Amino acid sequence: MTDGTAARGTADTAEGATARTGQGTFARKAADEDTEVLIVGGSMVGLAMALFLARQGVRALLVERHREVSAHPRAQAASPRTMELMRALGLEAAIRVQENPYAQYGDILQAESLAGRELGRFDGPFRHDRDDVGTTGWTLIGQDRFEPVLLDRAAELGADLRFGTELVSFTQDDDGVDAVIREGAAGPECRVRARYLIAADGFRAPVREHLGIGQHGQGVFGRQMNIVFHADLDPYVAGRRFFLCFVSNPAVKGVLGKIGEGDGGGDRWVLAPSLPPGDSHREYGPKACAELVRAAVGVPDLPVEIESSDSWEIAAWVADGFRSGRVLLAGDCAHVMPPTGGFGGNTGVQDAHNLAWKLALVLRGLAGPELLDSYEQERAPVAEFTVEQSVIRYLQRSGLDEAAAARHRPETTVLFGHVYRSVAVLGEEGPDDGAPVEDPTVPSGRPGTRAPQLSLLRDGRSVPLHDLLDGGFWLLAGPAGADWEAAAARVRVTAGVEIMFHRVGEGDPPEVTERFFKAYGVGSGGAVLIRPDGFIAWRARELPDPGGPADAAAPARSPGDELTAVVDRLLRR
């Protein structure tokens, strides 16, 4: 049932325990194996999910019908927000060393062909965040280089990654999921019992279709092909610096980019030409692909070695739901968007990050299952907004009407400005415009927003806050908020939830304290609780008043009581 494999949802009937599903009662065979989470799909999002779960100590089994990660670069960039998550795992250096050879150049070139007339240049993604919102910048890297880094680290942390293995069928009941997996096209089958199933099986979404979850949106805009090839293009690059080259001539319209060094046969490049309606890469053999490459370069007799080709739809839609019982959707299974902006795969990685810590707490019994309701409540609006922004950027080449142009938001807002409203956020009284984003360059610090960047003094050195977010909660308090430290210690003991503490101003430079006051909207005795995914769950603008009312309708009066009540509400205990 991974990409392209038809789903089968028939119940298995044999001796064993009886379970309930939405279709009735069936008899369940004993499982050959059990796992806490079964992940279907081993591309960028599935591997990220396996990595984040393994970091949380969750036993995860990933199945992917292909025998290895894709050789096609597909997504070409890891966004600053994705790289922020990778930094916290200590993976930034390992990823950056694999980035595109032209990554540092940034510009995107427009030309009739690589050797032909230039039509213009425009800014591509930048390596460093110009607004000082994130901890790091873009890494311009194809999935073929990014995914192995995720795979290796997930395996090191104990994730069970099975490539060349597909999901054959599954059923679910109130307590978990029964799945049948198979090694190879005709290999042995294995019955797996999982507490939850994560569908990261791509835009074809067989798991989602089996569940009967539809989609909505603008649909398909067109088709594009990826042609990976080897050629010596240095004479036609002619010393120019660019990340990608958009080519447009009567023979081909598409994107040309260098993706690596060749093995003695010229550098490795990719051409992504647009295809006529109904076409796929299967209609284009090596000879036809080579002619498209020559047209894109503008050299009719160019020596070209074609490595491989693939095709995909340019589309825009969002799933009607992100969850069905014990099955949750992530990545292209839940949302598909045009490649403009580089938001697609990165949005899926952040789906995985949002979900992993919640699953971990529920599986450990530290949070109620209702916490998982917050996944769709938070990520579906993000998907709707990001798909729209990708479409706006995609249509810019043909001109936008005034209404669409007015909805365009800056890249930094798309990446960092999300506002969550869910059961995992304790909102505040007062007006709420309901907007899905705010401008992160002027952060409000309100619950539901990403914690504004702050450099804290830890162990004698200044460390970006988001580098410290590696799986647990953080409580930040103002200079007069020493009582919150005891509150955090109390919750760690009574609730079993990891809460790290930092009192801003205790050794921090004055400018850090001032930024804390301004960006987080709290006073000297205030505090903010930051979730494992870096979003603010709750804030107290000042210490609670110990002399205030103590009836049942009033807030708890001591910091320890207040924080205990907050954590209980957040984790739906």
C-alpha positions as CSV (number, residue, x, y, z in Angstrom):
1,M,0.0,0.0,0.0
2,T,3.0,2.3,-0.1
3,D,3.2,4.5,-3.3
4,G,1.2,3.0,-6.1
5,T,0.2,-0.2,-4.3
6,A,-3.6,-0.7,-4.0
7,A,-5.0,-0.9,-0.5
8,R,-6.8,-3.9,0.8
9,G,-9.0,-3.3,3.9
10,T,-10.7,-6.7,4.2
11,A,-10.9,-8.1,7.7
12,D,-8.9,-11.2,8.5
13,T,-11.0,-14.1,9.9
14,A,-9.2,-16.7,11.9
15,E,-8.7,-17.8,15.4
16,G,-7.6,-15.1,17.9
17,A,-8.9,-12.1,19.8
18,T,-12.0,-10.3,18.7
19,A,-11.8,-6.5,18.0
20,R,-14.1,-3.8,16.9
21,T,-13.8,-1.6,13.8
22,G,-16.1,0.9,12.1
23,Q,-17.4,-1.9,9.9
24,G,-18.1,-4.4,12.6
25,T,-16.5,-7.3,14.5
26,F,-13.6,-9.4,13.2
27,A,-11.4,-12.1,14.7
28,R,-7.8,-11.1,15.0
29,K,-4.8,-13.4,14.6
30,A,-1.9,-13.1,17.0
31,A,0.7,-10.8,15.6
32,D,4.2,-12.0,14.6
33,E,5.6,-8.7,15.8
34,D,4.5,-5.6,17.7
35,T,5.6,-2.0,17.7
36,E,4.4,1.2,19.2
37,V,4.2,3.1,15.8
38,L,4.1,1.7,12.3
39,I,5.2,4.2,9.7
40,V,4.2,3.6,6.1
41,G,6.5,5.4,3.6
42,G,10.3,5.9,3.8
43,S,10.8,9.1,2.0
44,M,11.7,12.5,3.6
45,V,8.7,12.7,5.9
46,G,8.5,9.1,6.9
47,L,12.3,9.1,7.8
48,A,11.9,12.3,9.7
49,M,9.0,10.8,11.6
50,A,11.1,7.7,12.5
51,L,14.0,10.0,13.6
52,F,11.9,12.2,15.8
53,L,10.1,9.2,17.4
54,A,13.4,7.4,18.0
55,R,14.7,10.5,19.7
56,Q,11.7,10.5,22.0
57,G,12.4,6.8,22.8
58,V,9.4,5.5,20.9
59,R,9.7,2.1,19.2
60,A,8.9,2.7,15.5
61,L,8.8,0.3,12.5
62,L,9.1,1.9,9.1
63,V,8.2,0.1,5.9
64,E,8.9,1.3,2.4
65,R,8.3,-0.8,-0.8
66,H,11.3,0.7,-2.6
67,R,14.6,-1.0,-1.7
68,E,16.5,2.3,-1.1
69,V,16.0,6.0,-0.9
70,S,15.2,7.8,-4.2
71,A,18.1,8.7,-6.4
72,H,16.1,11.7,-7.6
73,P,16.7,15.1,-5.9
74,R,13.0,16.1,-6.0
75,A,12.7,18.7,-3.2
76,Q,15.7,20.9,-3.6
77,A,16.0,22.7,-0.2
78,A,15.7,22.2,3.6
79,S,14.1,25.4,4.9
80,P,15.4,27.4,7.9
81,R,12.7,25.9,10.1
82,T,13.6,22.4,9.1
83,M,17.2,23.1,9.6
84,E,16.4,24.5,13.0
85,L,15.0,21.1,13.9
86,M,18.0,19.4,12.5
87,R,20.4,21.6,14.5
88,A,18.7,20.5,17.8
89,L,19.5,17.0,16.8
90,G,23.1,17.8,16.0
91,L,22.7,17.2,12.3
92,E,23.2,20.6,10.7
93,A,26.9,20.0,9.8
94,A,26.2,16.5,8.3
95,I,23.4,18.0,6.1
96,R,25.3,21.1,5.0
97,V,28.3,19.1,3.8
98,Q,25.9,17.3,1.4
99,E,24.3,20.5,0.0
100,N,24.1,21.4,-3.7
101,P,27.5,22.5,-5.2
102,Y,25.9,25.8,-6.1
103,A,24.1,26.3,-2.8
104,Q,26.0,29.4,-1.8
105,Y,25.1,31.3,-4.9
106,G,21.4,31.8,-4.2
107,D,20.4,33.5,-7.5
108,I,18.1,31.9,-10.0
109,L,18.9,32.5,-13.6
110,Q,16.3,32.9,-16.4
111,A,17.5,32.1,-20.0
112,E,16.4,30.8,-23.3
113,S,19.0,28.0,-22.7
114,L,22.1,27.7,-20.6
115,A,24.3,28.7,-23.5
116,G,21.7,31.1,-24.9
117,R,20.4,34.6,-24.2
118,E,19.8,35.5,-20.6
119,L,16.3,36.8,-19.7
120,G,17.0,37.9,-16.2
121,R,17.8,36.9,-12.6
122,F,15.9,36.8,-9.3
123,D,16.6,36.0,-5.7
124,G,16.4,32.4,-4.7
125,P,16.4,31.0,-1.1
126,F,19.1,32.6,1.0
127,R,21.5,30.7,3.2
128,H,21.1,33.1,6.1
129,D,17.8,34.4,7.6
130,R,17.8,38.1,6.8
131,D,15.3,38.9,9.6
132,D,17.1,37.2,12.4
133,V,14.0,35.1,13.2
134,G,15.5,31.6,12.8
135,T,18.6,30.1,14.2
136,T,20.0,29.2,10.7
137,G,19.2,29.6,7.0
138,W,18.3,27.5,4.0
139,T,20.3,24.4,3.0
140,L,20.0,23.9,-0.7
141,I,20.0,20.1,-0.9
142,G,18.1,17.5,-2.8
143,Q,16.2,14.8,-1.1
144,D,18.6,12.2,-2.5
145,R,21.3,13.7,-0.3
146,F,19.1,14.7,2.6
147,E,17.2,11.5,3.2
148,P,20.3,9.3,3.8
149,V,21.3,11.6,6.7
150,L,17.9,11.2,8.3
151,L,18.0,7.4,7.6
152,D,21.4,6.9,9.2
153,R,20.6,8.9,12.4
154,A,17.2,7.2,12.8
155,A,18.8,3.8,12.6
156,E,21.5,4.9,15.1
157,L,18.8,5.8,17.5
158,G,17.1,2.4,17.2
159,A,14.4,2.9,14.5
160,D,13.5,-0.3,12.6
161,L,13.7,0.7,8.9
162,R,12.7,-1.9,6.4
163,F,13.1,-0.9,2.8
164,G,11.9,-3.4,0.1
165,T,8.9,-4.0,2.4
166,E,5.3,-3.0,1.7
167,L,2.1,-2.6,3.6
168,V,-0.4,-5.2,2.3
169,S,-3.4,-4.5,4.4
170,F,-4.5,-3.1,7.8
171,T,-7.4,-2.9,10.1
172,Q,-7.8,-1.0,13.3
173,D,-9.7,-1.2,16.6
174,D,-10.0,1.0,19.7
175,D,-6.6,-0.1,21.0
176,G,-4.4,-0.2,17.9
177,V,-3.8,-1.3,14.3
178,D,-3.3,-4.8,12.8
179,A,-1.2,-4.7,9.7
180,V,0.2,-7.2,7.2
181,I,3.5,-6.3,5.7
182,R,5.4,-8.2,3.0
183,E,9.1,-8.3,2.0
184,G,9.3,-7.8,-1.8
185,A,6.7,-8.5,-4.3
186,A,6.3,-12.2,-3.4
187,G,8.1,-12.5,-0.2
188,P,6.9,-13.7,3.2
189,E,4.1,-11.9,4.9
190,C,4.3,-10.7,8.5
191,R,1.5,-9.6,10.9
192,V,2.3,-6.5,12.9
193,R,0.4,-5.1,15.8
194,A,1.0,-1.3,16.4
195,R,-0.5,1.2,18.8
196,Y,-0.7,3.8,16.0
197,L,0.0,3.9,12.2
198,I,1.5,7.0,10.5
199,A,0.6,7.3,6.8
200,A,3.6,9.0,5.0
201,D,3.0,7.2,1.8
202,G,3.1,10.1,-0.6
203,F,0.7,12.0,-2.8
204,R,-0.9,8.8,-4.2
205,A,-1.9,8.3,-0.6
206,P,-3.2,4.6,-0.7
207,V,-3.7,4.6,3.1
208,R,-5.7,7.8,3.0
209,E,-7.8,6.5,0.1
210,H,-8.5,3.2,1.9
211,L,-9.7,5.2,4.9
212,G,-12.1,7.1,2.7
213,I,-10.6,10.5,3.5
214,G,-11.1,12.9,0.5
215,Q,-9.3,16.0,-0.4
216,H,-10.1,19.6,-1.5
217,G,-8.3,22.3,-3.4
218,Q,-7.4,23.5,-6.8
219,G,-6.2,20.1,-8.1
220,V,-3.7,19.4,-10.8
221,F,-1.9,22.3,-12.6
222,G,0.3,20.1,-14.8
223,R,3.0,17.5,-14.9
224,Q,6.8,17.7,-14.6
225,M,9.6,15.3,-15.3
226,N,13.0,14.9,-13.5
227,I,15.8,13.9,-15.8
228,V,19.1,13.1,-13.9
229,F,22.0,13.2,-16.3
230,H,25.8,13.6,-16.5
231,A,27.5,16.1,-18.7
232,D,30.3,18.7,-18.7
233,L,28.5,22.0,-18.7
234,D,31.3,24.2,-17.4
235,P,31.9,25.8,-20.8
236,Y,28.2,26.9,-20.9
237,V,28.0,27.9,-17.3
238,A,30.9,30.2,-18.2
239,G,31.8,31.1,-14.7
240,R,28.3,32.4,-13.8
241,R,27.0,31.8,-10.3
242,F,23.4,30.6,-9.9
243,F,21.5,28.0,-8.0
244,L,19.0,27.1,-10.7
245,C,18.5,28.1,-14.3
246,F,14.9,28.4,-15.6
247,V,15.1,27.7,-19.4
248,S,12.4,28.5,-21.9
249,N,12.5,27.9,-25.6
250,P,10.2,26.2,-28.2
251,A,11.7,22.8,-27.5
252,V,11.7,22.8,-23.7
253,K,10.5,24.7,-20.7
254,G,11.9,23.7,-17.3
255,V,14.5,24.0,-14.6
256,L,18.1,23.1,-14.8
257,G,20.4,22.6,-11.8
258,K,23.7,21.0,-10.8
259,I,23.2,18.4,-8.0
260,G,26.6,16.8,-7.6
261,E,30.0,15.8,-8.9
262,G,30.1,13.0,-11.5
263,D,32.1,9.8,-11.3
264,G,34.5,10.6,-14.1
265,G,31.7,11.2,-16.7
266,G,30.9,14.9,-16.1
267,D,29.0,16.6,-13.4
268,R,25.6,15.4,-12.2
269,W,22.7,17.6,-13.2
270,V,18.9,17.5,-13.2
271,L,16.5,18.9,-15.7
272,A,12.9,19.3,-14.7
273,P,10.9,20.0,-17.9
274,S,7.2,20.6,-18.0
275,L,5.2,17.8,-19.7
276,P,2.1,17.9,-22.0
277,P,-1.1,16.8,-20.3
278,G,-1.3,13.0,-19.9
279,D,2.4,12.4,-20.5
280,S,4.7,10.8,-18.0
281,H,8.4,9.9,-18.0
282,R,7.5,6.5,-19.4
283,E,6.9,8.1,-22.8
284,Y,10.4,9.5,-22.9
285,G,13.3,7.0,-23.4
286,P,17.0,7.9,-23.0
287,K,17.2,9.3,-26.5
288,A,14.2,11.7,-26.0
289,C,15.5,12.7,-22.6
290,A,18.9,13.5,-24.0
291,E,17.3,15.7,-26.7
292,L,15.5,17.6,-24.0
293,V,18.7,18.2,-22.1
294,R,20.5,19.4,-25.3
295,A,17.7,21.8,-25.9
296,A,17.8,23.1,-22.4
297,V,21.6,23.6,-22.6
298,G,21.4,25.0,-26.1
299,V,24.0,22.7,-27.6
300,P,22.6,20.2,-30.2
301,D,25.6,17.8,-30.2
302,L,26.3,17.9,-26.4
303,P,27.5,14.5,-25.0
304,V,25.0,13.4,-22.4
305,E,24.6,10.3,-20.2
306,I,21.1,9.8,-18.9
307,E,21.0,8.3,-15.5
308,S,17.3,8.1,-14.8
309,S,14.0,9.9,-15.1
310,D,10.8,10.2,-13.1
311,S,7.6,12.3,-13.3
312,W,5.1,13.9,-10.9
313,E,2.1,16.1,-10.8
314,I,2.1,19.8,-9.9
315,A,-1.0,20.0,-7.8
316,A,-2.6,21.8,-4.8
317,W,-4.9,20.1,-2.3
318,V,-5.4,19.3,1.3
319,A,-6.9,16.2,2.9
320,D,-10.3,16.6,4.4
321,G,-9.0,15.1,7.6
322,F,-5.6,14.3,9.1
323,R,-6.7,11.4,11.3
324,S,-9.0,8.4,11.4
325,G,-8.9,6.6,14.7
326,R,-5.4,5.2,15.2
327,V,-4.2,6.3,11.8
328,L,-2.6,9.8,11.3
329,L,-1.6,11.4,8.0
330,A,1.6,13.4,7.3
331,G,3.4,15.0,4.4
332,D,2.1,14.6,0.8
333,C,-0.5,12.1,2.1
334,A,-2.1,15.0,3.9
335,H,-1.3,18.0,1.6
336,V,0.2,18.6,-1.8
337,M,1.5,21.9,-3.1
338,P,3.4,23.3,-6.1
339,P,7.2,23.3,-5.6
340,T,7.5,27.1,-5.8
341,G,8.9,28.3,-2.4
342,G,10.3,25.0,-1.4
343,F,7.6,24.5,1.2
344,G,6.2,21.1,0.5
345,G,8.5,18.5,1.9
346,N,9.5,20.9,4.7
347,T,5.9,21.2,5.8
348,G,5.8,17.4,6.0
349,V,8.9,17.3,8.2
350,Q,7.3,19.8,10.5
351,D,4.1,17.6,10.6
352,A,6.3,14.8,11.9
353,H,7.9,17.0,14.5
354,N,4.6,18.3,15.7
355,L,3.2,14.8,16.1
356,A,6.2,12.9,17.5
357,W,6.3,14.4,21.0
358,K,2.6,14.1,21.4
359,L,2.6,10.4,20.4
360,A,5.5,9.9,22.8
361,L,3.6,11.4,25.8
362,V,0.5,9.5,25.0
363,L,2.3,6.2,24.6
364,R,4.1,6.6,27.9
365,G,0.8,7.3,29.6
366,L,1.8,10.9,30.5
367,A,-0.9,12.5,28.4
368,G,-4.4,11.6,27.5
369,P,-5.2,10.4,24.0
370,E,-7.1,13.7,23.4
371,L,-3.7,15.4,23.0
372,L,-3.5,13.8,19.6
373,D,-6.6,15.8,18.6
374,S,-4.3,18.9,18.5
375,Y,-2.4,17.5,15.6
376,E,-5.1,18.1,13.0
377,Q,-6.2,21.2,14.8
378,E,-2.8,22.7,14.4
379,R,-1.4,21.3,11.2
380,A,-4.5,21.4,8.9
381,P,-4.6,25.3,9.0
382,V,-0.9,25.4,8.4
383,A,-1.4,23.1,5.3
384,E,-4.2,25.3,4.0
385,F,-2.2,28.5,4.4
386,T,1.0,27.0,3.0
387,V,-0.7,25.5,0.0
388,E,-2.2,28.8,-0.8
389,Q,1.1,30.6,-0.5
390,S,2.8,28.0,-2.8
391,V,0.0,28.4,-5.4
392,I,0.4,32.2,-5.3
393,R,4.1,31.9,-5.9
394,Y,3.5,29.4,-8.7
395,L,1.0,31.6,-10.5
396,Q,3.2,34.7,-10.2
397,R,4.9,33.9,-13.5
398,S,1.5,34.3,-15.3
399,G,0.3,37.3,-13.3
400,L,-1.9,37.4,-10.3
401,D,-5.2,39.2,-9.8
402,E,-5.2,41.9,-7.1
403,A,-7.0,39.7,-4.5
404,A,-4.5,36.9,-4.8
405,A,-1.5,39.3,-4.8
406,A,-2.9,40.8,-1.5
407,R,-2.7,37.4,0.2
408,H,1.0,36.9,-0.6
409,R,3.0,36.7,2.7
410,P,6.8,37.0,3.1
411,E,8.8,33.8,3.2
412,T,9.7,34.3,6.8
413,T,6.0,34.5,7.8
414,V,5.2,31.3,5.8
415,L,8.1,29.5,7.6
416,F,7.9,30.8,11.1
417,G,4.6,32.8,11.6
418,H,2.1,30.0,12.3
419,V,-0.5,30.5,15.1
420,Y,-1.8,27.3,16.6
421,R,-5.2,27.1,18.3
422,S,-5.8,23.7,19.8
423,V,-6.3,21.7,23.0
424,A,-2.5,21.8,23.3
425,V,-2.4,25.6,23.7
426,L,-3.8,27.5,26.6
427,G,-5.1,30.7,25.0
428,E,-5.6,34.0,26.7
429,E,-8.5,36.3,27.1
430,G,-8.9,39.1,24.7
431,P,-9.4,39.6,21.0
432,D,-8.2,37.1,18.5
433,D,-8.4,37.9,14.8
434,G,-8.2,34.2,13.9
435,A,-5.4,34.8,11.4
436,P,-3.4,31.6,10.7
437,V,-0.1,33.6,10.9
438,E,1.5,36.6,12.5
439,D,4.6,38.5,11.5
440,P,7.4,36.7,13.3
441,T,9.7,39.7,12.9
442,V,7.5,41.5,15.5
443,P,6.5,38.5,17.7
444,S,3.7,38.7,20.1
445,G,4.8,35.9,22.4
446,R,1.2,34.7,22.7
447,P,0.5,31.0,23.3
448,G,0.3,29.1,20.0
449,T,3.2,31.0,18.3
450,R,6.7,29.8,17.8
451,A,8.9,30.9,20.7
452,P,10.9,34.0,19.5
453,Q,14.6,33.5,19.0
454,L,16.6,34.1,22.2
455,S,20.2,33.3,23.0
456,L,20.6,32.0,26.6
457,L,23.7,31.6,28.7
458,R,24.1,27.8,29.4
459,D,27.2,26.3,30.9
460,G,29.1,29.5,30.3
461,R,28.3,29.9,26.6
462,S,25.5,31.6,24.7
463,V,23.2,29.1,23.0
464,P,20.2,29.8,20.7
465,L,17.0,28.7,22.5
466,H,15.9,26.4,19.7
467,D,19.1,24.5,19.8
468,L,18.1,23.4,23.3
469,L,14.7,22.0,22.3
470,D,15.5,18.4,22.0
471,G,12.4,16.6,23.2
472,G,11.2,18.1,26.4
473,F,9.4,21.2,27.7
474,W,11.2,24.4,28.7
475,L,10.0,27.0,31.2
476,L,11.5,30.4,30.8
477,A,11.1,32.9,33.7
478,G,12.0,36.6,34.1
479,P,14.7,37.8,36.5
480,A,12.2,38.0,39.5
481,G,10.8,34.6,38.6
482,A,13.0,32.3,40.8
483,D,9.9,30.7,42.3
484,W,9.1,29.2,38.9
485,E,12.2,26.9,39.2
486,A,10.7,25.1,42.2
487,A,7.4,24.8,40.3
488,A,9.2,23.1,37.3
489,A,10.9,20.7,39.7
490,R,7.6,19.9,41.3
491,V,5.9,19.1,38.0
492,R,8.9,16.9,37.0
493,V,8.3,14.8,40.1
494,T,4.5,14.7,40.3
495,A,3.7,14.6,36.6
496,G,6.7,12.7,35.3
497,V,7.1,15.3,32.5
498,E,10.5,16.7,31.6
499,I,10.6,20.5,32.1
500,M,13.9,22.3,31.8
501,F,14.2,25.7,33.4
502,H,16.0,28.9,32.7
503,R,15.7,32.2,34.5
504,V,16.4,34.9,32.0
505,G,18.8,37.5,33.3
506,E,20.7,35.1,35.5
507,G,24.0,35.7,33.8
508,D,22.4,36.7,30.5
509,P,23.4,40.0,28.9
510,P,20.9,42.9,29.5
511,E,19.9,43.0,25.9
512,V,18.7,39.3,26.2
513,T,16.6,40.2,29.2
514,E,15.1,43.2,27.3
515,R,14.3,41.0,24.3
516,F,12.6,38.5,26.5
517,F,10.4,41.1,28.0
518,K,9.5,42.6,24.6
519,A,9.3,39.5,22.4
520,Y,7.5,37.3,25.0
521,G,5.2,40.0,26.5
522,V,6.0,39.2,30.1
523,G,7.2,41.1,33.1
524,S,10.1,40.4,35.5
525,G,8.2,37.8,37.4
526,G,6.5,36.2,34.4
527,A,7.1,32.9,32.7
528,V,6.4,31.0,29.5
529,L,6.1,27.3,28.9
530,I,7.6,26.1,25.6
531,R,6.5,22.8,24.1
532,P,9.0,20.3,22.7
533,D,8.2,21.5,19.2
534,G,9.3,25.1,20.1
535,F,5.8,26.6,20.3
536,I,4.5,28.5,23.3
537,A,1.9,26.5,25.2
538,W,1.2,29.1,28.0
539,R,2.4,32.2,29.6
540,A,2.0,34.1,32.9
541,R,2.8,37.8,32.5
542,E,3.7,38.0,36.2
543,L,3.9,35.8,39.3
544,P,0.5,34.7,40.6
545,D,-0.8,36.8,43.4
546,P,-0.6,34.8,46.6
547,G,-3.1,37.0,48.3
548,G,-5.8,36.6,45.6
549,P,-9.0,34.6,45.8
550,A,-8.8,30.8,46.3
551,D,-12.2,29.7,45.2
552,A,-12.7,26.9,42.6
553,A,-13.3,29.4,39.8
554,A,-10.1,31.4,40.4
555,P,-6.6,30.5,39.1
556,A,-4.2,28.6,41.4
557,R,-2.3,31.0,43.6
558,S,1.2,29.5,43.9
559,P,3.6,29.0,41.0
560,G,3.7,25.3,41.7
561,D,-0.1,25.0,41.7
562,E,-0.4,27.1,38.7
563,L,2.1,25.2,36.6
564,T,0.7,21.8,37.7
565,A,-2.7,22.9,36.6
566,V,-1.4,24.1,33.3
567,V,0.5,20.9,32.5
568,D,-2.6,18.8,33.4
569,R,-4.8,20.9,31.1
570,L,-2.2,20.8,28.3
571,L,-1.7,17.1,28.4
572,R,-5.4,16.3,28.7
573,R,-4.8,14.4,31.9
